[in-house]
Amino acid sequence: MKDFIAALAGAGVPFVRNALFAGLLSAVLFGTIGSLVTVRRIGSLAGAVSHAVLGGIGMALYFSSAGILPGFPPIAGALVFAVLAALVIGVVSLKAKQREDTVINAIWAIGMSLGVLFMAKTPGYTDPQAYLFGNILLISSRDLVLLGVLDVFVLFLVLRFYPQIEASSFDGEFARVRGVPSGAVFLVLLGITACAIVLLQTFVGIVMVIAMLTLPAGCSAVFSRSLGGMMIVSSLFSAAFSVAGLAAGWAFDVPVGAMTVIIAGTVFLGVSALRVLAGRR
């Protein structure tokens, strides 16, 4: 732990401080969006979108290397695939409930498979694990600015439309009767989730994005009595997991993303077990 604190204070390793700031900024997105994903029970939808992102990344890498679209950035391809996947899943969820699981599984599998195929045909060597697990230690100051802008945008939307979001999250039918466009709120939520996934997965990887969208919110559900409270507590859990994962990864010389997920999963299982025991008593 002393080595980690020394690295944070040292001038020779600024990437450690960038990783810490990135974890804290990401915690706002994970806590806010993750709470909505958990309350609406659309974790599988978010998982499908995050995996479909790999197809966009592979396509962008191939088009850029092959000269079809020179300089086409992977984040742009990921954003295209994520938004398209979110729209398809959202429309199917609203219009054809019985086919929702099938479409989710199809987009999940097709997105990953396309990514692997594009990467296999890309000249040179491309490692899919770099996108699956990411590396938060490679975050730059520019990335921190992007995270901060997305944080402000998401918080503004939540604060501005909180009553509509809360009503449509807990009882869509009642909200619709009261004049709240639940379908539009749902599609906007999926779109923002897709954009957040694209930005976050480039830093921490697809696997960690899925885990951090669900595990902190799952822990906070035990201590929260409102959606707003859940967002705050979930953000605090996310920040704690990110800092602990970064410190443990630095101390034991292991991947930070994987360590963060293990810590978050262990705490979630512990909280769930305590909740079960308390319920029996």
C-alpha positions as CSV (number, residue, x, y, z in Angstrom):
1,M,0.0,0.0,0.0
2,K,2.9,2.3,0.8
3,D,4.3,1.8,-2.7
4,F,0.9,2.7,-4.3
5,I,0.7,5.9,-2.3
6,A,4.3,6.7,-3.2
7,A,3.4,6.1,-6.9
8,L,0.5,8.5,-6.6
9,A,2.6,11.2,-5.1
10,G,5.6,10.6,-7.4
11,A,6.2,12.8,-10.5
12,G,7.6,9.9,-12.6
13,V,4.4,7.9,-12.9
14,P,1.5,10.2,-13.8
15,F,-0.4,7.4,-15.4
16,V,-1.2,6.1,-11.9
17,R,-2.9,9.4,-11.0
18,N,-4.7,9.4,-14.3
19,A,-6.0,5.9,-13.6
20,L,-7.2,7.0,-10.1
21,F,-9.0,10.0,-11.6
22,A,-10.5,7.8,-14.3
23,G,-11.8,5.3,-11.7
24,L,-13.5,8.1,-9.8
25,L,-15.0,9.7,-12.9
26,S,-16.1,6.3,-14.2
27,A,-17.8,5.6,-10.8
28,V,-20.3,8.4,-11.5
29,L,-21.4,6.7,-14.7
30,F,-21.3,3.2,-13.3
31,G,-23.4,4.3,-10.3
32,T,-25.9,6.4,-12.2
33,I,-26.4,4.2,-15.3
34,G,-25.9,1.0,-13.4
35,S,-28.7,1.8,-11.0
36,L,-31.1,2.4,-13.9
37,V,-30.0,-0.8,-15.6
38,T,-30.5,-2.8,-12.4
39,V,-33.9,-1.3,-11.5
40,R,-35.2,-1.8,-15.0
41,R,-33.6,-5.3,-15.1
42,I,-32.0,-4.8,-18.4
43,G,-28.5,-6.1,-17.5
44,S,-28.6,-8.6,-20.3
45,L,-29.4,-5.8,-22.8
46,A,-26.4,-3.8,-21.6
47,G,-24.3,-6.9,-21.9
48,A,-25.4,-7.5,-25.4
49,V,-24.6,-3.9,-26.4
50,S,-21.2,-4.1,-24.7
51,H,-20.3,-7.2,-26.6
52,A,-21.6,-5.9,-29.9
53,V,-19.1,-3.1,-29.5
54,L,-16.3,-5.5,-30.3
55,G,-17.7,-5.9,-33.8
56,G,-17.4,-2.1,-34.4
57,I,-13.9,-2.0,-33.1
58,G,-12.8,-4.9,-35.3
59,M,-14.5,-3.3,-38.3
60,A,-12.8,0.1,-37.7
61,L,-9.4,-1.6,-37.3
62,Y,-9.8,-3.5,-40.5
63,F,-11.1,-0.6,-42.6
64,S,-8.3,1.6,-41.4
65,S,-5.5,-0.9,-42.0
66,A,-6.9,-2.0,-45.4
67,G,-7.2,1.6,-46.5
68,I,-10.9,1.5,-47.0
69,L,-11.4,4.3,-44.4
70,P,-7.9,5.5,-43.5
71,G,-7.6,6.8,-40.0
72,F,-11.0,5.5,-39.0
73,P,-10.8,5.4,-35.1
74,P,-11.9,2.2,-33.3
75,I,-14.1,4.3,-30.9
76,A,-16.2,5.6,-33.9
77,G,-16.8,2.0,-35.1
78,A,-17.7,1.0,-31.6
79,L,-20.1,3.9,-31.2
80,V,-21.9,3.0,-34.5
81,F,-22.3,-0.7,-33.5
82,A,-23.4,0.2,-29.9
83,V,-26.1,2.6,-30.9
84,L,-27.4,0.3,-33.6
85,A,-27.5,-2.6,-31.2
86,A,-29.2,-0.5,-28.6
87,L,-31.9,0.7,-31.0
88,V,-32.6,-2.8,-32.4
89,I,-32.9,-4.3,-28.9
90,G,-34.9,-1.4,-27.6
91,V,-37.4,-1.5,-30.5
92,V,-37.8,-5.3,-30.2
93,S,-38.2,-5.0,-26.4
94,L,-41.0,-2.5,-26.8
95,K,-42.8,-4.2,-29.7
96,A,-42.2,-7.9,-29.4
97,K,-41.5,-9.0,-25.8
98,Q,-41.6,-12.7,-26.7
99,R,-38.6,-12.3,-29.0
100,E,-36.5,-10.1,-26.7
101,D,-34.2,-12.9,-25.4
102,T,-33.6,-14.3,-28.9
103,V,-32.5,-10.9,-30.3
104,I,-30.3,-10.1,-27.3
105,N,-28.5,-13.4,-27.6
106,A,-28.2,-13.0,-31.4
107,I,-26.7,-9.5,-31.2
108,W,-24.4,-10.6,-28.4
109,A,-23.0,-13.5,-30.4
110,I,-22.9,-11.8,-33.8
111,G,-21.2,-8.6,-32.5
112,M,-18.4,-10.6,-30.9
113,S,-18.0,-12.9,-33.9
114,L,-17.8,-10.0,-36.3
115,G,-15.2,-8.4,-34.2
116,V,-13.0,-11.6,-34.1
117,L,-13.4,-12.0,-37.9
118,F,-12.4,-8.4,-38.7
119,M,-9.5,-8.6,-36.3
120,A,-8.3,-11.9,-37.9
121,K,-8.3,-10.2,-41.3
122,T,-6.6,-7.0,-40.1
123,P,-3.0,-6.8,-41.3
124,G,-0.6,-7.2,-38.4
125,Y,-1.4,-8.6,-34.9
126,T,-4.5,-7.4,-33.0
127,D,-5.2,-8.8,-29.6
128,P,-8.9,-9.0,-28.7
129,Q,-8.0,-9.3,-25.0
130,A,-6.9,-5.7,-25.0
131,Y,-10.5,-4.7,-25.7
132,L,-12.1,-7.4,-23.6
133,F,-10.2,-6.5,-20.4
134,G,-8.7,-3.1,-21.2
135,N,-5.9,-1.3,-19.3
136,I,-6.9,1.6,-17.1
137,L,-3.2,2.5,-16.7
138,L,-3.1,3.7,-20.3
139,I,-5.7,6.5,-19.8
140,S,-4.5,10.0,-21.0
141,S,-5.5,13.4,-19.9
142,R,-7.7,13.8,-23.0
143,D,-9.6,10.6,-21.9
144,L,-10.2,12.1,-18.5
145,V,-11.8,15.2,-20.2
146,L,-14.1,13.0,-22.2
147,L,-15.1,11.1,-19.1
148,G,-15.8,14.4,-17.2
149,V,-17.9,15.7,-20.1
150,L,-20.0,12.5,-20.2
151,D,-20.4,12.6,-16.4
152,V,-21.8,16.2,-16.6
153,F,-24.1,15.3,-19.4
154,V,-25.5,12.2,-17.7
155,L,-26.0,14.0,-14.4
156,F,-27.7,16.9,-16.1
157,L,-30.2,14.5,-17.8
158,V,-30.9,12.6,-14.5
159,L,-31.4,15.8,-12.5
160,R,-33.6,17.4,-15.2
161,F,-35.8,14.5,-15.9
162,Y,-35.6,12.6,-12.6
163,P,-39.4,12.3,-12.0
164,Q,-40.0,10.9,-15.5
165,I,-37.0,8.5,-15.2
166,E,-38.1,7.3,-11.8
167,A,-41.8,6.8,-12.8
168,S,-40.9,4.9,-16.0
169,S,-38.3,2.7,-14.2
170,F,-40.6,1.4,-11.5
171,D,-44.0,1.3,-13.3
172,G,-43.9,1.9,-17.0
173,E,-47.7,1.4,-17.5
174,F,-48.6,3.8,-14.7
175,A,-46.1,6.4,-16.0
176,R,-47.6,6.1,-19.5
177,V,-51.1,6.7,-18.1
178,R,-49.7,9.8,-16.4
179,G,-48.4,11.1,-19.7
180,V,-44.8,10.1,-19.3
181,P,-43.4,8.7,-22.7
182,S,-42.0,5.5,-21.2
183,G,-40.9,4.1,-24.5
184,A,-38.9,7.2,-25.4
185,V,-37.3,7.3,-21.9
186,F,-36.3,3.6,-22.4
187,L,-34.8,4.2,-25.8
188,V,-32.9,7.3,-24.6
189,L,-31.6,5.3,-21.6
190,L,-30.4,2.6,-23.9
191,G,-28.7,5.2,-26.2
192,I,-26.9,6.8,-23.3
193,T,-25.9,3.4,-21.9
194,A,-24.5,2.5,-25.3
195,C,-22.4,5.7,-25.5
196,A,-21.2,5.2,-21.9
197,I,-20.2,1.6,-22.7
198,V,-18.2,2.7,-25.7
199,L,-16.3,5.3,-23.8
200,L,-15.8,3.1,-20.7
201,Q,-14.8,-0.1,-22.5
202,T,-11.9,1.7,-24.2
203,F,-10.5,2.3,-20.7
204,V,-11.4,-0.7,-18.6
205,G,-12.5,-3.3,-21.1
206,I,-15.8,-4.9,-22.0
207,V,-15.8,-7.5,-19.1
208,M,-15.2,-4.8,-16.4
209,V,-17.9,-2.6,-17.9
210,I,-20.6,-5.3,-17.5
211,A,-19.4,-6.1,-14.0
212,M,-19.3,-2.5,-12.8
213,L,-22.7,-1.7,-14.3
214,T,-24.4,-4.4,-12.2
215,L,-22.3,-5.3,-9.1
216,P,-22.1,-1.8,-7.4
217,A,-25.8,-1.3,-8.0
218,G,-26.6,-4.7,-6.7
219,C,-24.7,-3.9,-3.5
220,S,-26.3,-0.5,-3.1
221,A,-29.8,-1.9,-3.4
222,V,-29.5,-3.3,0.1
223,F,-28.8,0.1,1.6
224,S,-31.1,2.3,-0.6
225,R,-34.8,3.2,-0.4
226,S,-35.0,5.3,-3.5
227,L,-33.6,5.5,-7.0
228,G,-31.7,8.6,-6.2
229,G,-30.2,7.1,-3.1
230,M,-29.3,4.0,-5.0
231,M,-27.4,6.1,-7.6
232,I,-25.4,7.8,-4.9
233,V,-24.6,4.7,-2.9
234,S,-23.8,2.8,-6.1
235,S,-21.4,5.5,-7.2
236,L,-19.6,5.3,-3.8
237,F,-19.3,1.6,-4.1
238,S,-17.9,1.9,-7.7
239,A,-15.4,4.5,-6.5
240,A,-14.3,2.2,-3.7
241,F,-14.0,-0.8,-5.9
242,S,-12.0,1.2,-8.5
243,V,-9.5,2.5,-5.9
244,A,-9.2,-0.8,-4.2
245,G,-8.7,-2.6,-7.5
246,L,-6.1,-0.1,-8.6
247,A,-4.2,-0.4,-5.3
248,A,-4.3,-4.2,-5.3
249,G,-3.3,-4.5,-8.9
250,W,-0.3,-2.2,-8.3
251,A,0.7,-4.0,-5.1
252,F,0.4,-7.6,-6.5
253,D,1.4,-6.7,-10.1
254,V,-1.8,-8.1,-11.7
255,P,-4.3,-6.6,-14.2
256,V,-6.2,-3.8,-12.5
257,G,-9.5,-4.5,-14.4
258,A,-9.6,-8.1,-13.3
259,M,-8.7,-7.3,-9.8
260,T,-11.4,-4.7,-9.6
261,V,-14.0,-7.1,-10.8
262,I,-12.9,-9.7,-8.3
263,I,-13.2,-7.3,-5.4
264,A,-16.6,-6.0,-6.6
265,G,-17.9,-9.6,-7.0
266,T,-16.6,-10.7,-3.6
267,V,-18.3,-7.7,-1.9
268,F,-21.5,-8.3,-3.8
269,L,-21.6,-12.0,-2.8
270,G,-20.9,-11.0,0.8
271,V,-23.6,-8.4,0.9
272,S,-26.1,-10.9,-0.7
273,A,-25.2,-13.6,1.9
274,L,-25.7,-11.2,4.8
275,R,-29.0,-10.1,3.3
276,V,-30.2,-13.7,3.1
277,L,-29.1,-14.4,6.7
278,A,-30.8,-11.2,8.0
279,G,-34.0,-12.2,6.2
280,R,-34.0,-15.6,7.8
281,R,-33.6,-14.1,11.3
